[in-house]
């Protein structure tokens, strides 16, 4: 596994309706940044472009939702953790649907399930984001599954992509074990 940790050019990602944009900061095209980053990584290293997963925690999770909506063809899947869109949640996306494995603490005070105001902006509602993507991607009915200490609702679409929403007991925390479980769900180990 290669871990590539991109950093925003400013204090935070320049995303639609984010606090920096609401305060009038000049927008940065983060999607172009990720296109250039991926092109550079694939050119310089022996990285299989079919096995790249975008994961992010908190504000990074918000960036991952944006990538899933507008750069789905560049990644094998997406793992937003404790992050969502800024309000309003988009009505649809600009690229074909992909696999998303969303992880969230059931008592997260920093990015609560329904979001919260931050300055002139407001975090989006996680349920609205999941519902939009389920409709957009034609994901079927959810079925409840357990993954160790994660409680998950898993949906699948006709092309085999998954939309999985998993909660754990706790707040705004990152657990690398959850990332491993998400990776295995999106890119199953060889032989499965």
BALOBA-1460 file (C-alpha; in Angstrom, 3 decimals):
// residues 192
<rec num="1" residu="x" x="0.000" y="0.000" z="0.000"/>
<rec num="2" residu="x" x="1.241" y="3.459" z="-0.877"/>
<rec num="3" residu="x" x="-0.202" y="6.306" z="1.156"/>
<rec num="4" residu="x" x="-0.275" y="9.665" z="-0.584"/>
<rec num="5" residu="x" x="-1.317" y="12.559" z="1.655"/>
<rec num="6" residu="x" x="-2.354" y="15.616" z="-0.369"/>
<rec num="7" residu="x" x="-2.621" y="19.004" z="1.318"/>
<rec num="8" residu="x" x="-4.851" y="21.897" z="0.373"/>
<rec num="9" residu="x" x="-3.128" y="25.032" z="-0.876"/>
<rec num="10" residu="x" x="-4.785" y="27.107" z="1.859"/>
<rec num="11" residu="x" x="-5.887" y="26.436" z="5.398"/>
<rec num="12" residu="x" x="-8.611" y="24.097" z="4.135"/>
<rec num="13" residu="x" x="-9.990" y="22.566" z="0.942"/>
<rec num="14" residu="x" x="-11.673" y="25.082" z="-1.343"/>
<rec num="15" residu="x" x="-15.021" y="23.343" z="-1.749"/>
<rec num="16" residu="x" x="-18.392" y="24.679" z="-2.880"/>
<rec num="17" residu="x" x="-20.241" y="26.384" z="-0.001"/>
<rec num="18" residu="x" x="-17.323" y="25.882" z="2.429"/>
<rec num="19" residu="x" x="-16.536" y="28.535" z="5.066"/>
<rec num="20" residu="x" x="-13.599" y="29.932" z="3.072"/>
<rec num="21" residu="x" x="-15.753" y="30.316" z="-0.038"/>
<rec num="22" residu="x" x="-18.615" y="31.799" z="1.983"/>
<rec num="23" residu="x" x="-16.169" y="34.402" z="3.343"/>
<rec num="24" residu="x" x="-15.223" y="35.405" z="-0.212"/>
<rec num="25" residu="x" x="-11.871" y="33.617" z="-0.593"/>
<rec num="26" residu="x" x="-10.779" y="33.092" z="-4.182"/>
<rec num="27" residu="x" x="-11.730" y="29.560" z="-5.239"/>
<rec num="28" residu="x" x="-9.016" y="27.005" z="-5.939"/>
<rec num="29" residu="x" x="-9.751" y="24.240" z="-8.447"/>
<rec num="30" residu="x" x="-9.074" y="21.285" z="-6.170"/>
<rec num="31" residu="x" x="-10.269" y="18.839" z="-8.846"/>
<rec num="32" residu="x" x="-7.517" y="19.965" z="-11.239"/>
<rec num="33" residu="x" x="-5.030" y="19.612" z="-8.374"/>
<rec num="34" residu="x" x="-6.094" y="15.984" z="-7.848"/>
<rec num="35" residu="x" x="-5.959" y="15.285" z="-11.608"/>
<rec num="36" residu="x" x="-2.379" y="16.567" z="-11.698"/>
<rec num="37" residu="x" x="-1.458" y="14.697" z="-8.514"/>
<rec num="38" residu="x" x="-2.770" y="11.385" z="-9.849"/>
<rec num="39" residu="x" x="-1.079" y="11.870" z="-13.232"/>
<rec num="40" residu="x" x="2.231" y="12.563" z="-11.470"/>
<rec num="41" residu="x" x="1.947" y="9.594" z="-9.093"/>
<rec num="42" residu="x" x="1.047" y="7.155" z="-11.878"/>
<rec num="43" residu="x" x="3.865" y="8.449" z="-14.078"/>
<rec num="44" residu="x" x="6.552" y="8.325" z="-11.387"/>
<rec num="45" residu="x" x="5.668" y="5.197" z="-9.420"/>
<rec num="46" residu="x" x="4.511" y="1.661" z="-10.087"/>
<rec num="47" residu="x" x="0.944" y="2.402" z="-8.977"/>
<rec num="48" residu="x" x="-1.970" y="0.531" z="-10.530"/>
<rec num="49" residu="x" x="-4.480" y="3.278" z="-11.471"/>
<rec num="50" residu="x" x="-7.312" y="0.734" z="-11.137"/>
<rec num="51" residu="x" x="-6.577" y="0.250" z="-7.410"/>
<rec num="52" residu="x" x="-6.429" y="3.828" z="-6.131"/>
<rec num="53" residu="x" x="-8.873" y="4.607" z="-3.325"/>
<rec num="54" residu="x" x="-9.446" y="8.142" z="-2.027"/>
<rec num="55" residu="x" x="-9.928" y="8.349" z="1.729"/>
<rec num="56" residu="x" x="-10.190" y="11.364" z="3.971"/>
<rec num="57" residu="x" x="-11.125" y="12.261" z="7.526"/>
<rec num="58" residu="x" x="-13.251" y="15.279" z="8.538"/>
<rec num="59" residu="x" x="-12.482" y="18.077" z="6.021"/>
<rec num="60" residu="x" x="-10.631" y="15.404" z="4.037"/>
<rec num="61" residu="x" x="-13.868" y="13.404" z="3.995"/>
<rec num="62" residu="x" x="-15.591" y="16.438" z="2.500"/>
<rec num="63" residu="x" x="-12.942" y="16.513" z="-0.230"/>
<rec num="64" residu="x" x="-13.476" y="12.774" z="-0.826"/>
<rec num="65" residu="x" x="-17.236" y="13.266" z="-1.315"/>
<rec num="66" residu="x" x="-16.437" y="15.984" z="-3.867"/>
<rec num="67" residu="x" x="-14.019" y="13.669" z="-5.684"/>
<rec num="68" residu="x" x="-16.608" y="10.869" z="-5.700"/>
<rec num="69" residu="x" x="-19.112" y="13.212" z="-7.302"/>
<rec num="70" residu="x" x="-16.782" y="14.748" z="-9.902"/>
<rec num="71" residu="x" x="-13.788" y="12.403" z="-10.422"/>
<rec num="72" residu="x" x="-15.245" y="8.921" z="-9.972"/>
<rec num="73" residu="x" x="-13.428" y="7.504" z="-13.002"/>
<rec num="74" residu="x" x="-10.031" y="8.320" z="-11.471"/>
<rec num="75" residu="x" x="-10.491" y="6.081" z="-8.415"/>
<rec num="76" residu="x" x="-11.530" y="2.517" z="-7.578"/>
<rec num="77" residu="x" x="-13.619" y="3.849" z="-4.716"/>
<rec num="78" residu="x" x="-13.998" y="6.409" z="-1.961"/>
<rec num="79" residu="x" x="-13.848" y="6.322" z="1.837"/>
<rec num="80" residu="x" x="-15.119" y="9.535" z="3.424"/>
<rec num="81" residu="x" x="-14.775" y="9.410" z="7.206"/>
<rec num="82" residu="x" x="-16.650" y="11.931" z="9.349"/>
<rec num="83" residu="x" x="-17.137" y="14.321" z="6.420"/>
<rec num="84" residu="x" x="-19.809" y="15.248" z="3.903"/>
<rec num="85" residu="x" x="-20.680" y="18.005" z="1.439"/>
<rec num="86" residu="x" x="-21.307" y="21.560" z="2.590"/>
<rec num="87" residu="x" x="-24.948" y="22.669" z="2.365"/>
<rec num="88" residu="x" x="-26.716" y="22.445" z="0.107"/>
<rec num="89" residu="x" x="-25.949" y="18.827" z="-0.784"/>
<rec num="90" residu="x" x="-25.755" y="18.665" z="-4.595"/>
<rec num="91" residu="x" x="-28.780" y="17.294" z="-6.422"/>
<rec num="92" residu="x" x="-26.599" y="14.929" z="-8.491"/>
<rec num="93" residu="x" x="-23.036" y="14.367" z="-9.653"/>
<rec num="94" residu="x" x="-21.179" y="14.969" z="-12.899"/>
<rec num="95" residu="x" x="-19.518" y="11.546" z="-13.295"/>
<rec num="96" residu="x" x="-20.704" y="7.917" z="-13.249"/>
<rec num="97" residu="x" x="-21.376" y="6.473" z="-9.793"/>
<rec num="98" residu="x" x="-18.595" y="4.660" z="-7.953"/>
<rec num="99" residu="x" x="-18.187" y="2.702" z="-4.731"/>
<rec num="100" residu="x" x="-18.414" y="4.739" z="-1.523"/>
<rec num="101" residu="x" x="-17.805" y="3.414" z="1.998"/>
<rec num="102" residu="x" x="-18.787" y="6.192" z="4.424"/>
<rec num="103" residu="x" x="-17.706" y="5.849" z="8.084"/>
<rec num="104" residu="x" x="-19.099" y="8.043" z="10.867"/>
<rec num="105" residu="x" x="-19.226" y="8.079" z="14.678"/>
<rec num="106" residu="x" x="-22.771" y="7.983" z="16.035"/>
<rec num="107" residu="x" x="-22.038" y="10.818" z="18.497"/>
<rec num="108" residu="x" x="-19.679" y="12.996" z="16.436"/>
<rec num="109" residu="x" x="-19.864" y="16.588" z="17.764"/>
<rec num="110" residu="x" x="-17.496" y="18.070" z="15.130"/>
<rec num="111" residu="x" x="-19.320" y="16.771" z="12.051"/>
<rec num="112" residu="x" x="-22.684" y="15.664" z="13.427"/>
<rec num="113" residu="x" x="-24.859" y="13.479" z="11.226"/>
<rec num="114" residu="x" x="-27.094" y="16.476" z="10.386"/>
<rec num="115" residu="x" x="-24.158" y="18.909" z="10.123"/>
<rec num="116" residu="x" x="-23.618" y="22.160" z="12.000"/>
<rec num="117" residu="x" x="-22.931" y="25.803" z="11.168"/>
<rec num="118" residu="x" x="-19.333" y="26.972" z="10.853"/>
<rec num="119" residu="x" x="-19.128" y="30.709" z="10.350"/>
<rec num="120" residu="x" x="-21.233" y="31.642" z="7.350"/>
<rec num="121" residu="x" x="-21.386" y="28.035" z="6.084"/>
<rec num="122" residu="x" x="-23.165" y="24.881" z="7.228"/>
<rec num="123" residu="x" x="-22.037" y="21.288" z="6.987"/>
<rec num="124" residu="x" x="-24.338" y="19.130" z="4.911"/>
<rec num="125" residu="x" x="-26.562" y="16.378" z="6.226"/>
<rec num="126" residu="x" x="-24.875" y="12.963" z="5.856"/>
<rec num="127" residu="x" x="-28.248" y="11.260" z="5.319"/>
<rec num="128" residu="x" x="-29.058" y="13.668" z="2.477"/>
<rec num="129" residu="x" x="-25.683" y="12.995" z="0.837"/>
<rec num="130" residu="x" x="-26.191" y="9.239" z="1.057"/>
<rec num="131" residu="x" x="-29.779" y="9.486" z="-0.233"/>
<rec num="132" residu="x" x="-28.705" y="11.664" z="-3.171"/>
<rec num="133" residu="x" x="-25.934" y="9.242" z="-4.110"/>
<rec num="134" residu="x" x="-28.188" y="6.194" z="-3.688"/>
<rec num="135" residu="x" x="-30.701" y="7.686" z="-6.123"/>
<rec num="136" residu="x" x="-28.043" y="9.026" z="-8.485"/>
<rec num="137" residu="x" x="-26.172" y="5.717" z="-8.614"/>
<rec num="138" residu="x" x="-29.297" y="3.532" z="-8.720"/>
<rec num="139" residu="x" x="-28.232" y="1.689" z="-5.584"/>
<rec num="140" residu="x" x="-30.736" y="-0.914" z="-4.370"/>
<rec num="141" residu="x" x="-32.248" y="-1.417" z="-0.963"/>
<rec num="142" residu="x" x="-29.930" y="-1.370" z="2.026"/>
<rec num="143" residu="x" x="-29.177" y="-4.512" z="3.955"/>
<rec num="144" residu="x" x="-27.731" y="-4.408" z="7.466"/>
<rec num="145" residu="x" x="-24.327" y="-6.031" z="7.984"/>
<rec num="146" residu="x" x="-21.854" y="-6.004" z="10.854"/>
<rec num="147" residu="x" x="-18.131" y="-5.502" z="10.464"/>
<rec num="148" residu="x" x="-16.489" y="-6.020" z="13.853"/>
<rec num="149" residu="x" x="-17.577" y="-2.873" z="15.746"/>
<rec num="150" residu="x" x="-19.115" y="-1.157" z="12.694"/>
<rec num="151" residu="x" x="-22.862" y="-1.215" z="12.045"/>
<rec num="152" residu="x" x="-23.315" y="-0.926" z="8.293"/>
<rec num="153" residu="x" x="-26.060" y="-0.523" z="5.722"/>
<rec num="154" residu="x" x="-24.856" y="-1.806" z="2.363"/>
<rec num="155" residu="x" x="-26.405" y="-1.133" z="-1.033"/>
<rec num="156" residu="x" x="-25.271" y="-2.284" z="-4.454"/>
<rec num="157" residu="x" x="-26.073" y="-0.958" z="-7.911"/>
<rec num="158" residu="x" x="-26.511" y="-2.864" z="-11.190"/>
<rec num="159" residu="x" x="-22.858" y="-2.289" z="-12.159"/>
<rec num="160" residu="x" x="-21.584" y="-3.835" z="-8.896"/>
<rec num="161" residu="x" x="-20.597" y="-0.639" z="-7.067"/>
<rec num="162" residu="x" x="-21.323" y="-0.460" z="-3.346"/>
<rec num="163" residu="x" x="-22.688" y="2.348" z="-1.219"/>
<rec num="164" residu="x" x="-22.005" y="1.441" z="2.380"/>
<rec num="165" residu="x" x="-22.735" y="3.598" z="5.400"/>
<rec num="166" residu="x" x="-21.074" y="2.419" z="8.605"/>
<rec num="167" residu="x" x="-21.387" y="3.837" z="12.097"/>
<rec num="168" residu="x" x="-19.391" y="3.122" z="15.210"/>
<rec num="169" residu="x" x="-20.028" y="4.028" z="18.835"/>
<rec num="170" residu="x" x="-18.092" y="7.218" z="19.417"/>
<rec num="171" residu="x" x="-17.284" y="10.686" z="18.238"/>
<rec num="172" residu="x" x="-14.938" y="12.410" z="15.810"/>
<rec num="173" residu="x" x="-12.161" y="9.822" z="15.671"/>
<rec num="174" residu="x" x="-10.077" y="8.081" z="13.033"/>
<rec num="175" residu="x" x="-9.433" y="4.354" z="13.305"/>
<rec num="176" residu="x" x="-7.088" y="2.827" z="10.701"/>
<rec num="177" residu="x" x="-8.829" y="-0.531" z="11.127"/>
<rec num="178" residu="x" x="-11.975" y="0.996" z="9.624"/>
<rec num="179" residu="x" x="-9.959" y="2.132" z="6.626"/>
<rec num="180" residu="x" x="-8.685" y="-1.429" z="6.134"/>
<rec num="181" residu="x" x="-12.233" y="-2.774" z="6.270"/>
<rec num="182" residu="x" x="-13.336" y="-0.197" z="3.701"/>
<rec num="183" residu="x" x="-10.411" y="-1.086" z="1.421"/>
<rec num="184" residu="x" x="-11.317" y="-4.798" z="1.612"/>
<rec num="185" residu="x" x="-14.961" y="-3.989" z="0.771"/>
<rec num="186" residu="x" x="-14.028" y="-1.861" z="-2.244"/>
<rec num="187" residu="x" x="-11.069" y="-3.947" z="-3.462"/>
<rec num="188" residu="x" x="-11.592" y="-7.482" z="-2.128"/>
<rec num="189" residu="x" x="-8.453" y="-9.457" z="-1.303"/>
<rec num="190" residu="x" x="-7.206" y="-11.752" z="-4.082"/>
<rec num="191" residu="x" x="-9.168" y="-14.961" z="-4.395"/>
<rec num="192" residu="x" x="-12.514" y="-13.502" z="-3.270"/>
